[in-house]
Amino acid sequence: MTIAPERIAQIEARRDELAAQMATGDLPGDRFVAVSKEYAELEPVAQAAGEVRRLRAESESLAYMTQDADDDLRAMAVEELHANRQQLDAAERALALALLPRDAADERAAMLEIRAGTGGDEAALFAGDLFRMYQRYADNRGWRVELISASVSDAGGYKEVVASVTGAGVFARLKFESGVHRVQRVPATESGGRIHTSAATVAVLPEAEDVDVQIDDKDLRIDVYRSSGPGGQSVNTTDSAVRITHLPTGLVVIQQDEKSQHKNKAKALKVLRTRLYEAERQRLADERAGTRRSMVGSGDRSERIRTYNFPQGRVTDHRINLTLHRLPEILEGEMEELIGALIAQDEAERLATLDA
């Protein structure tokens, strides 16, 4: 891949300029935050470029040494040159990755929504399995999962569950999970031992901040009513449930898990803001990408992305043709190999577009 030296020089010059500004100590607070943020974005590129230059200079020296008359020295140079070129390939790829446009939402928290699909009670049980899988993965990474709302099925599991996941780089690692997840197994209620196929849909949305989405009060219709379904003693005794309708888009969010109307309204607004933010992100992405679809998926929750086959103990991701025979471990939250492969495929595809 070819990277223009002029572009690297511009980035390094800007990095040095920002470093000088921060060193003066004269920047007001908000300006210092903006400058340090830009510096943090450019510094990895500058470091990667410096490593490429170092390895290229070393390669030239070693190549010269391979012409030496001394057999031992020449043999050593040939061996080191081989290792150097492998390191250089990796460094050039790292530099190219650092130069790729970043998804501004990658470092954000995410809203995780899981809904039972076809399959009745078995689909709800599977939705519960998926939610626990993501909870355990979040625990492994030191993230925090906060339940926003849940609709429990009669047989256990969830008809629908929505949660907020916060921590470092949450959306970057979970964003490829959106789509239809399919399970093949013998339900506990199946007396004949037949394998059933059920499904659940997963949506992962980057959480919006207040500055991202401005919601005018006049665009909202807020209805309050008494909660229904499973709950504490306050269910059906107070008007604590909240339904918010965003009139311009028709989006409706219902929240009734909390006993406090105020808390239900705050959670509903959080969900609404996130869905509006995602709709705008998708609109802008469609404009930029045109008809191009990513190898790892469009994020469309109607797209079948993965199958969990219990009889064979395997998980298959259909987007990248990856099958892992580690289903129990994956359901326990050991998802790094799976998620890492999806991220690597996305990076490879984006790098290919740079060369095209």
GUDO-632747 format. One line per 5 residues: number of its first residue (from 1); for each residue x, y, z of N, C-alpha, C. Coordinates in steps of 0.02 Angstrom, whole numbers, padded with zeros to 5 digits. Layout:
REM GUDO-632747
NUM) X/Y/Z/X/Y/Z/X/Y/Z | ...
//
This chain:
REM GUDO-632747
1) 00042/-00059/00000/00000/00000/00000/00044/00062/00000 | 00025/00112/-00038/00065/00172/-00045/00035/00227/-00002 | 00078/00257/00041/00058/00311/00084/00099/00373/00066 | 00066/00426/00047/00102/00486/00024/00144/00515/00081 | 00209/00525/00069/00252/00555/00121/00229/00625/00141
6) 00198/00661/00092/00175/00729/00107/00121/00728/00161 | 00078/00676/00159/00025/00672/00208/00053/00659/00278 | 00103/00615/00281/00135/00600/00345/00169/00663/00372 | 00204/00699/00328/00239/00760/00349/00190/00811/00377 | 00132/00818/00346/00081/00865/00370/00056/00844/00439
11) 00045/00779/00448/00020/00755/00513/00072/00767/00568 | 00136/00752/00553/00188/00761/00603/00198/00836/00619 | 00193/00877/00569/00200/00949/00581/00144/00975/00625 | 00083/00951/00611/00026/00972/00652/00032/00946/00723 | 00056/00884/00730/00067/00855/00797/00116/00897/00837
16) 00171/00917/00805/00221/00958/00839/00193/01027/00857 | 00153/01054/00813/00122/01119/00827/00075/01115/00888 | 00036/01062/00892/-00009/01053/00948/00029/01042/01013 | 00084/01003/01009/00125/00991/01068/00154/01056/01095 | 00175/01099/01049/00203/01164/01069/00149/01207/01103
21) 00089/01206/01076/00034/01244/01106/00019/01221/01177 | 00018/01155/01187/00004/01129/01254/00060/01144/01303 | 00121/01148/01277/00179/01159/01321/00181/01230/01349 | 00148/01277/01316/00150/01346/01339/00112/01355/01405 | 00060/01314/01415/00020/01321/01476/-00027/01380/01474
26) -00033/01413/01416/-00075/01473/01410/-00145/01460/01383 | -00159/01398/01365/-00224/01384/01333/-00280/01383/01385 | -00336/01416/01370/-00394/01411/01415/-00419/01338/01416 | -00459/01322/01468/-00479/01253/01479/-00511/01218/01420 | -00561/01251/01389/-00596/01218/01334/-00551/01210/01273
31) -00507/01260/01261/-00461/01256/01205/-00409/01201/01217 | -00386/01195/01279/-00337/01143/01296/-00367/01073/01284 | -00430/01064/01302/-00462/01000/01291/-00465/00984/01217 | -00484/01033/01176/-00489/01022/01103/-00420/01007/01073 | -00369/01044/01095/-00301/01034/01068/-00274/00965/01089
36) -00284/00947/01152/-00258/00883/01176/-00294/00825/01142 | -00359/00833/01127/-00396/00781/01093/-00369/00771/01022 | -00356/00826/00986/-00329/00820/00919/-00259/00789/00921 | -00220/00810/00971/-00152/00782/00978/-00155/00706/00989 | -00202/00685/01031/-00208/00613/01046/-00227/00574/00984
41) -00264/00605/00937/-00283/00571/00875/-00224/00566/00826 | -00180/00617/00826/-00124/00618/00779/-00062/00581/00803 | -00053/00578/00869/00008/00548/00896/00019/00475/00875 | -00034/00432/00875/-00023/00363/00853/00000/00358/00780 | -00025/00402/00738/-00004/00403/00668/00070/00423/00663
46) 00089/00475/00700/00158/00498/00698/00205/00444/00725 | 00186/00410/00778/00228/00357/00806/00236/00300/00756 | 00180/00281/00724/00182/00226/00675/00226/00245/00616 | 00222/00309/00595/00264/00332/00539/00338/00330/00559 | 00353/00349/00620/00422/00348/00644/00450/00277/00645
51) 00408/00228/00665/00430/00159/00666/00443/00133/00595 | 00401/00153/00547/00412/00133/00478/00478/00161/00452 | 00491/00225/00466/00555/00255/00444/00615/00219/00475 | 00610/00203/00540/00665/00170/00573/00680/00102/00541 | 00628/00064/00528/00637/-00003/00499/00661/00001/00427
56) 00639/00052/00390/00663/00059/00321/00738/00076/00320 | 00759/00120/00366/00830/00137/00370/00872/00076/00389 | 00846/00037/00436/00880/-00024/00457/00884/-00073/00399 | 00831/-00077/00359/00829/-00122/00301/00884/-00103/00251 | 00891/-00038/00239/00943/-00016/00192/01012/-00035/00216
61) 01024/-00027/00282/01090/-00044/00309/01103/-00119/00304 | 01052/-00158/00319/01060/-00231/00316/01070/-00255/00244 | 01033/-00223/00198/01041/-00241/00127/01112/-00228/00103 | 01141/-00173/00127/01210/-00157/00109/01258/-00209/00139 | 01243/-00231/00201/01287/-00280/00234/01284/-00348/00201
66) 01229/-00364/00166/01225/-00429/00132/01276/-00434/00075 | 01306/-00378/00056/01357/-00379/00003/01427/-00385/00032 | 01433/-00390/00098/01498/-00392/00131/01537/-00455/00112 | 01602/-00448/00109/01645/-00505/00090/01649/-00557/00145 | 01639/-00536/00207/01642/-00583/00263/01581/-00628/00264
71) 01592/-00694/00258/01536/-00741/00253/01491/-00739/00314 | 01521/-00738/00374/01482/-00738/00435/01439/-00676/00441 | 01469/-00619/00426/01433/-00555/00430/01377/-00554/00378 | 01391/-00579/00319/01341/-00580/00266/01282/-00625/00285 | 01297/-00683/00313/01244/-00729/00333/01200/-00699/00388
76) 01232/-00665/00436/01195/-00633/00490/01149/-00578/00462 | 01175/-00539/00414/01136/-00485/00385/01076/-00511/00347 | 01086/-00567/00310/01030/-00597/00273/00975/-00619/00320 | 00994/-00650/00376/00945/-00674/00425/00908/-00614/00456 | 00945/-00563/00476/00914/-00505/00507/00870/-00466/00457
81) 00891/-00466/00394/00852/-00431/00343/00784/-00465/00334 | 00782/-00531/00337/00719/-00567/00331/00672/-00547/00388 | 00698/-00546/00449/00657/-00527/00507/00635/-00454/00502 | 00681/-00412/00478/00666/-00341/00471/00608/-00330/00423 | 00607/-00366/00368/00555/-00355/00318/00487/-00378/00343
86) 00486/-00430/00384/00423/-00450/00416/00398/-00395/00463 | 00444/-00367/00502/00426/-00313/00547/00403/-00251/00508 | 00436/-00238/00453/00419/-00180/00412/00349/-00188/00382 | 00333/-00248/00358/00265/-00260/00332/00212/-00246/00385 | 00225/-00271/00446/00178/-00260/00500/00173/-00186/00518
91) 00229/-00151/00518/00230/-00080/00536/00193/-00038/00483 | 00203/-00056/00419/00169/-00019/00366/00093/-00030/00370 | 00073/-00091/00388/00001/-00104/00395/-00027/-00066/00455 | 00012/-00063/00509/-00011/-00025/00568/-00018/00049/00552 | 00028/00075/00511/00023/00145/00491/-00038/00157/00448
96) -00050/00111/00401/-00109/00118/00358/-00174/00116/00400 | -00176/00071/00449/-00235/00067/00493/-00244/00131/00533 | -00188/00160/00556/-00192/00222/00595/-00218/00280/00552 | -00207/00275/00486/-00229/00328/00442/-00302/00320/00419 | -00331/00261/00431/-00400/00251/00410/-00447/00298/00448
101) -00499/00323/00414/-00547/00365/00450/-00579/00326/00507 | -00581/00357/00565/-00609/00324/00623/-00684/00336/00627 | -00719/00285/00652/-00790/00294/00667/-00794/00335/00731 | -00823/00394/00726/-00825/00439/00784/-00861/00408/00843 | -00901/00357/00830/-00940/00326/00885/-00904/00269/00919
106) -00844/00250/00894/-00811/00190/00919/-00799/00190/00995 | -00783/00248/01023/-00767/00250/01094/-00828/00260/01138 | -00886/00262/01108/-00947/00275/01146/-00974/00214/01182 | -01016/00228/01231/-01057/00175/01261/-01106/00152/01208 | -01139/00096/01222/-01186/00069/01173/-01251/00048/01206
111) -01305/00053/01167/-01370/00028/01188/-01378/-00041/01156 | -01386/-00092/01196/-01393/-00161/01173/-01467/-00181/01178 | -01495/-00199/01120/-01566/-00219/01118/-01570/-00290/01090 | -01602/-00335/01127/-01611/-00404/01105/-01685/-00421/01108 | -01710/-00449/01053/-01781/-00466/01048/-01789/-00538/01023
116) -01833/-00576/01056/-01847/-00644/01033/-01881/-00640/00965 | -01861/-00685/00920/-01891/-00687/00854/-01934/-00748/00846 | -01927/-00782/00789/-01967/-00842/00777/-01945/-00897/00825 | -01994/-00935/00850/-01977/-00991/00893/-02011/-00991/00960 | -02054/-00942/00974/-02093/-00942/01035/-02051/-00940/01098
121) -02068/-00984/01147/-02032/-00985/01211/-01958/-01000/01202 | -01942/-01044/01155/-01872/-01061/01143/-01832/-01000/01119 | -01863/-00957/01078/-01830/-00897/01055/-01818/-00849/01114 | -01865/-00845/01160/-01857/-00802/01219/-01800/-00828/01263 | -01796/-00894/01271/-01742/-00924/01310/-01674/-00909/01277
126) -01673/-00912/01211/-01611/-00897/01174/-01592/-00824/01182 | -01642/-00779/01181/-01629/-00708/01191/-01597/-00698/01260 | -01621/-00735/01309/-01590/-00732/01375/-01518/-00757/01375 | -01505/-00811/01338/-01437/-00837/01332/-01390/-00784/01301 | -01415/-00750/01249/-01374/-00699/01216/-01360/-00641/01264
131) -01410/-00620/01301/-01400/-00564/01347/-01348/-00583/01400 | -01352/-00643/01427/-01302/-00664/01477/-01233/-00670/01445 | -01230/-00691/01382/-01165/-00695/01347/-01132/-00626/01344 | -01172/-00576/01325/-01144/-00508/01320/-01128/-00480/01390 | -01168/-00497/01440/-01152/-00475/01508/-01084/-00503/01530
136) -01072/-00567/01516/-01009/-00598/01537/-00951/-00569/01497 | -00962/-00556/01433/-00909/-00525/01393/-00893/-00456/01421 | -00945/-00418/01438/-00935/-00352/01467/-00896/-00357/01533 | -00913/-00406/01575/-00877/-00415/01638/-00804/-00429/01625 | -00790/-00470/01574/-00720/-00487/01558/-00680/-00426/01538
141) -00713/-00377/01508/-00679/-00317/01484/-00683/-00259/01534 | -00715/-00271/01590/-00720/-00219/01640/-00772/-00166/01624 | -00821/-00183/01582/-00875/-00137/01565/-00931/-00143/01616 | -00977/-00095/01614/-01035/-00095/01658/-01098/-00103/01616 | -01142/-00148/01637/-01206/-00159/01603/-01263/-00136/01648
146) -01303/-00090/01623/-01361/-00065/01661/-01425/-00084/01623 | -01468/-00121/01656/-01531/-00141/01625/-01576/-00079/01618 | -01601/-00069/01557/-01648/-00014/01544/-01719/-00038/01548 | -01734/-00092/01514/-01802/-00120/01516/-01799/-00194/01497 | -01848/-00232/01520/-01849/-00303/01505/-01921/-00328/01507
151) -01937/-00372/01459/-02001/-00406/01458/-01987/-00481/01463 | -02001/-00509/01521/-01984/-00579/01535/-02039/-00624/01507 | -02019/-00680/01475/-02068/-00727/01449/-02091/-00775/01505 | -02147/-00808/01494/-02175/-00853/01544/-02128/-00911/01559 | -02091/-00934/01508/-02047/-00992/01517/-01977/-00972/01538
156) -01967/-00908/01551/-01900/-00883/01565/-01871/-00850/01503 | -01813/-00820/01510/-01785/-00784/01453/-01820/-00718/01444 | -01809/-00687/01386/-01836/-00621/01373/-01873/-00618/01306 | -01932/-00588/01308/-01963/-00568/01244/-01924/-00509/01216 | -01901/-00465/01260/-01862/-00407/01240/-01822/-00383/01300
161) -01760/-00364/01289/-01719/-00335/01342/-01675/-00280/01311 | -01671/-00224/01347/-01631/-00167/01325/-01584/-00148/01382 | -01520/-00138/01367/-01472/-00121/01418/-01422/-00071/01391 | -01393/-00033/01437/-01340/00015/01420/-01273/-00016/01440 | -01225/-00017/01394/-01159/-00045/01408/-01108/00012/01405
166) -01073/00025/01460/-01025/00080/01463/-00956/00053/01478 | -00906/00087/01451/-00837/00068/01461/-00795/00091/01403 | -00732/00072/01402/-00686/00094/01350/-00697/00054/01285 | -00711/00090/01231/-00716/00059/01165/-00773/00010/01157 | -00829/00022/01192/-00885/-00025/01191/-00913/-00033/01120
171) -00931/00023/01088/-00964/00017/01023/-00917/-00012/00971 | -00853/00004/00975/-00804/-00022/00926/-00804/-00098/00926 | -00813/-00130/00984/-00809/-00202/00987/-00876/-00237/00980 | -00930/-00201/00992/-00996/-00234/00988/-01035/-00217/00925 | -01011/-00170/00885/-01053/-00144/00831/-01068/-00196/00776
176) -01027/-00249/00772/-01040/-00300/00721/-01088/-00354/00746 | -01116/-00346/00805/-01162/-00396/00833/-01234/-00386/00809 | -01249/-00330/00777/-01317/-00317/00754/-01338/-00365/00699 | -01396/-00395/00707/-01422/-00440/00656/-01461/-00497/00687 | -01478/-00546/00647/-01516/-00604/00670/-01468/-00659/00693
181) -01476/-00681/00755/-01437/-00736/00783/-01483/-00797/00786 | -01460/-00853/00758/-01502/-00913/00753/-01475/-00968/00798 | -01519/-01005/00831/-01498/-01060/00873/-01530/-01124/00849 | -01490/-01178/00851/-01515/-01245/00834/-01501/-01291/00893 | -01554/-01314/00925/-01546/-01358/00983/-01611/-01394/00998
186) -01608/-01443/01043/-01667/-01480/01065/-01695/-01443/01126 | -01755/-01414/01121/-01784/-01379/01179/-01797/-01427/01237 | -01796/-01400/01297/-01808/-01440/01357/-01878/-01471/01355 | -01924/-01438/01320/-01993/-01463/01318/-02005/-01513/01261 | -01953/-01528/01222/-01960/-01572/01164/-01950/-01644/01186
191) -02002/-01683/01187/-01998/-01753/01210/-01968/-01799/01158 | -01975/-01779/01094/-01951/-01823/01040/-01878/-01813/01022 | -01844/-01767/01055/-01773/-01755/01041/-01759/-01722/00975 | -01809/-01689/00947/-01799/-01656/00882/-01765/-01588/00892 | -01721/-01572/00844/-01686/-01508/00845/-01733/-01454/00818
196) -01740/-01399/00855/-01780/-01343/00833/-01734/-01285/00815 | -01757/-01244/00770/-01720/-01183/00752/-01760/-01122/00774 | -01728/-01079/00813/-01759/-01017/00837/-01712/-00960/00823 | -01736/-00899/00834/-01695/-00841/00819/-01709/-00784/00866 | -01661/-00739/00872/-01669/-00677/00909/-01632/-00623/00871
201) -01657/-00562/00875/-01623/-00506/00841/-01585/-00465/00893 | -01527/-00442/00872/-01484/-00400/00914/-01473/-00334/00878 | -01479/-00280/00914/-01462/-00214/00887/-01414/-00181/00937 | -01359/-00155/00911/-01310/-00119/00952/-01305/-00048/00924 | -01325/00001/00965/-01327/00070/00943/-01280/00112/00986
206) -01241/00157/00956/-01199/00201/00997/-01243/00249/01036 | -01228/00256/01100/-01270/00301/01141/-01256/00373/01123 | -01310/00411/01119/-01305/00482/01103/-01291/00523/01167 | -01256/00578/01158/-01247/00626/01212/-01295/00684/01200 | -01305/00723/01251/-01353/00778/01245/-01338/00825/01187
211) -01273/00835/01173/-01254/00882/01120/-01265/00853/01051 | -01273/00786/01046/-01281/00755/00980/-01351/00765/00951 | -01400/00761/00994/-01469/00763/00971/-01508/00815/01012 | -01530/00866/00979/-01571/00917/01012/-01644/00899/01003 | -01678/00886/01058/-01749/00868/01054/-01791/00925/01082
216) -01834/00951/01039/-01878/01006/01059/-01938/00977/01096 | -01955/01007/01153/-02011/00982/01193/-02076/00979/01153 | -02084/01026/01106/-02146/01028/01067/-02151/00969/01018 | -02094/00935/01007/-02095/00877/00962/-02111/00812/00999 | -02124/00817/01064/-02137/00757/01104/-02208/00755/01129
221) -02238/00696/01127/-02300/00684/01163/-02285/00633/01217 | -02295/00653/01279/-02279/00610/01336/-02343/00589/01371 | -02354/00523/01373/-02413/00495/01406/-02390/00456/01467 | -02426/00462/01521/-02411/00423/01581/-02471/00379/01597 | -02456/00319/01623/-02510/00272/01638/-02484/00222/01689
226) -02528/00179/01712/-02508/00131/01763/-02471/00072/01731 | -02419/00050/01765/-02379/-00006/01739/-02421/-00069/01737 | -02401/-00114/01693/-02435/-00179/01687/-02383/-00233/01686 | -02405/-00294/01700/-02359/-00350/01697/-02322/-00360/01762 | -02270/-00404/01762/-02234/-00420/01823/-02202/-00358/01853
231) -02202/-00354/01918/-02172/-00296/01951/-02184/-00299/02025 | -02166/-00245/02058/-02174/-00242/02131/-02245/-00225/02151 | -02254/-00208/02214/-02320/-00194/02240/-02351/-00131/02211 | -02307/-00087/02183/-02333/-00024/02157/-02365/-00031/02088 | -02358/-00089/02057/-02387/-00098/01990/-02462/-00089/01994
236) -02489/-00050/01945/-02560/-00036/01940/-02588/00007/01996 | -02544/00039/02035/-02568/00083/02088/-02548/00156/02077 | -02498/00168/02035/-02478/00236/02020/-02464/00244/01946 | -02472/00304/01920/-02460/00318/01849/-02385/00329/01840 | -02345/00275/01842/-02273/00281/01838/-02245/00265/01769
241) -02283/00226/01729/-02259/00208/01662/-02261/00268/01616 | -02214/00271/01570/-02207/00329/01525/-02203/00305/01453 | -02241/00336/01410/-02236/00324/01337/-02221/00391/01304 | -02164/00394/01269/-02144/00455/01234/-02147/00444/01159 | -02182/00487/01125/-02187/00485/01052/-02152/00545/01022
246) -02103/00532/00978/-02069/00586/00943/-02108/00601/00880 | -02144/00656/00881/-02193/00670/00828/-02163/00675/00758 | -02105/00707/00749/-02078/00713/00680/-02061/00646/00648 | -02040/00597/00688/-02019/00533/00659/-02068/00476/00673 | -02112/00486/00723/-02158/00433/00742/-02127/00381/00788
251) -02064/00390/00808/-02032/00343/00854/-02068/00343/00921 | -02079/00284/00949/-02113/00277/01013/-02069/00237/01061 | -02060/00263/01121/-02022/00228/01173/-02065/00221/01235 | -02070/00160/01261/-02110/00147/01321/-02063/00123/01376 | -02071/00151/01435/-02029/00132/01491/-02072/00126/01554
256) -02070/00066/01586/-02111/00056/01645/-02076/00014/01698 | -02011/00002/01691/-01976/-00042/01737/-01965/-00011/01806 | -01958/00056/01807/-01946/00090/01871/-02013/00108/01904 | -02011/00113/01971/-02071/00134/02007/-02081/00209/02004 | -02028/00245/01986/-02031/00318/01983/-02046/00341/01911
261) -02096/00384/01904/-02112/00412/01838/-02053/00452/01812 | -02019/00488/01856/-01962/00529/01836/-01906/00485/01806 | -01891/00428/01840/-01838/00384/01815/-01858/00351/01749 | -01922/00332/01743/-01945/00303/01680/-01939/00353/01623 | -01956/00416/01637/-01952/00467/01584/-01879/00478/01563
266) -01833/00479/01612/-01762/00490/01597/-01735/00433/01554 | -01754/00371/01572/-01730/00313/01532/-01760/00314/01462 | -01824/00332/01457/-01857/00333/01392/-01824/00385/01347 | -01808/00443/01375/-01775/00495/01335/-01705/00473/01313 | -01671/00436/01356/-01605/00410/01338/-01610/00363/01278
271) -01658/00318/01280/-01668/00272/01224/-01688/00310/01161 | -01734/00357/01167/-01757/00396/01109/-01699/00434/01078 | -01659/00467/01120/-01602/00505/01094/-01554/00460/01057 | -01541/00401/01083/-01495/00354/01051/-01523/00331/00983 | -01588/00316/00980/-01617/00293/00916/-01618/00348/00864
276) -01629/00409/00884/-01627/00465/00837/-01555/00477/00812 | -01507/00470/00857/-01437/00479/00839/-01416/00425/00789 | -01437/00363/00801/-01420/00308/00756/-01452/00317/00688 | -01514/00342/00686/-01547/00354/00622/-01509/00405/00581 | -01484/00457/00614/-01445/00508/00578/-01378/00480/00555
281) -01345/00440/00598/-01282/00408/00578/-01292/00364/00517 | -01346/00327/00517/-01359/00281/00461/-01373/00320/00397 | -01409/00375/00404/-01423/00416/00344/-01358/00443/00314 | -01313/00468/00357/-01250/00495/00332/-01206/00440/00303 | -01206/00381/00336/-01166/00325/00311/-01190/00302/00243
286) -01256/00300/00233/-01284/00280/00168/-01265/00330/00114 | -01264/00394/00132/-01245/00444/00082/-01172/00435/00062 | -01129/00421/00111/-01057/00414/00096/-01043/00349/00058 | -01076/00295/00078/-01059/00230/00051/-01096/00213/-00013 | -01150/00247/-00027/-01188/00231/-00086/-01217/00161/-00080
291) -01203/00120/-00128/-01230/00052/-00127/-01182/00002/-00096 | -01122/00025/-00075/-01072/-00021/-00048/-01095/-00049/00019 | -01087/-00115/00026/-01103/-00148/00090/-01040/-00180/00117 | -01031/-00175/00181/-00972/-00204/00213/-00976/-00280/00213 | -00918/-00312/00208/-00914/-00384/00211/-00944/-00410/00276
296) -00932/-00375/00331/-00956/-00399/00396/-01027/-00377/00410 | -01060/-00347/00362/-01131/-00333/00370/-01147/-00259/00374 | -01208/-00245/00361/-01231/-00176/00361/-01255/-00153/00428 | -01259/-00199/00477/-01290/-00181/00540/-01365/-00187/00539 | -01391/-00211/00484/-01463/-00220/00477/-01484/-00278/00521
301) -01531/-00265/00566/-01550/-00317/00613/-01592/-00372/00581 | -01610/-00365/00516/-01647/-00418/00482/-01599/-00467/00447 | -01535/-00453/00450/-01485/-00495/00415/-01462/-00551/00461 | -01466/-00614/00437/-01443/-00671/00478/-01367/-00670/00479 | -01338/-00666/00537/-01266/-00659/00542/-01231/-00719/00573
306) -01267/-00756/00618/-01231/-00807/00656/-01277/-00863/00676 | -01249/-00924/00679/-01287/-00983/00701/-01251/-01016/00759 | -01289/-01032/00811/-01264/-01066/00870/-01294/-01137/00869 | -01252/-01186/00852/-01276/-01255/00844/-01255/-01296/00905 | -01304/-01312/00948/-01289/-01347/01010/-01269/-01420/00999
311) -01303/-01459/00956/-01283/-01529/00947/-01210/-01536/00925 | -01186/-01490/00884/-01117/-01494/00860/-01069/-01450/00900 | -01095/-01412/00948/-01053/-01371/00990/-01015/-01317/00952 | -01046/-01291/00900/-01011/-01242/00858/-01049/-01176/00850 | -01010/-01125/00836/-01038/-01059/00819/-01010/-01040/00751
316) -01054/-01022/00705/-01033/-01002/00638/-01055/-00931/00624 | -01007/-00889/00606/-01023/-00821/00583/-01024/-00823/00507 | -01083/-00812/00479/-01092/-00821/00407/-01061/-00765/00365 | -01048/-00707/00396/-01020/-00651/00357/-00948/-00662/00338 | -00911/-00698/00381/-00840/-00708/00367/-00822/-00783/00363
321) -00875/-00825/00359/-00865/-00897/00352/-00819/-00925/00406 | -00829/-00903/00467/-00789/-00926/00523/-00830/-00973/00567 | -00804/-01033/00580/-00837/-01080/00625/-00790/-01096/00682 | -00815/-01089/00743/-00776/-01105/00803/-00814/-01160/00842 | -00778/-01213/00859/-00809/-01267/00898/-00797/-01254/00972
326) -00823/-01197/00994/-00814/-01175/01064/-00878/-01143/01090 | -00935/-01173/01072/-00999/-01141/01090/-01007/-01130/01165 | -00992/-01178/01209/-01001/-01165/01281/-00960/-01107/01306 | -00896/-01104/01282/-00853/-01049/01304/-00877/-00982/01279 | -00900/-00980/01217/-00925/-00917/01188/-00986/-00893/01227
331) -01032/-00938/01244/-01091/-00919/01282/-01072/-00896/01353 | -01012/-00915/01376/-00988/-00891/01441/-00952/-00824/01434 | -00955/-00794/01375/-00926/-00728/01365/-00857/-00726/01335 | -00830/-00785/01316/-00763/-00787/01285/-00770/-00774/01210 | -00780/-00711/01193/-00797/-00692/01124/-00740/-00657/01087
336) -00682/-00652/01119/-00628/-00613/01089/-00608/-00639/01020 | -00602/-00705/01012/-00582/-00732/00947/-00633/-00715/00893 | -00696/-00720/00910/-00749/-00705/00863/-00751/-00631/00844 | -00751/-00589/00895/-00755/-00517/00883/-00691/-00492/00850 | -00634/-00519/00871/-00570/-00499/00840/-00568/-00515/00765
341) -00597/-00572/00746/-00598/-00591/00675/-00642/-00543/00635 | -00697/-00522/00663/-00741/-00474/00629/-00707/-00406/00620 | -00673/-00384/00672/-00637/-00320/00668/-00581/-00324/00616 | -00545/-00380/00616/-00490/-00389/00567/-00516/-00389/00496 | -00575/-00421/00485/-00603/-00422/00418/-00624/-00352/00396
346) -00652/-00315/00442/-00672/-00246/00427/-00612/-00204/00410 | -00558/-00212/00448/-00497/-00174/00435/-00468/-00193/00367 | -00467/-00257/00351/-00440/-00280/00287/-00480/-00251/00229 | -00546/-00250/00236/-00587/-00224/00182/-00576/-00149/00172 | -00571/-00113/00229/-00560/-00041/00223/-00491/-00024/00195
351) -00441/-00065/00213/-00375/-00055/00184/-00376/-00068/00109 | -00415/-00117/00087/-00420/-00133/00016/-00450/-00075/-00023 | -00496/-00037/00009/-00525/00020/-00026/-00475/00076/-00035 | -00424/00079/00010/-00372/00130/00003/-00329/00115/-00058 | -00317/00050/-00071/-00275/00030/-00127/-00312/00032/-00194
356) -00381/00029/-00190/-00420/00025/-00251/-00415/00088/-00292
//
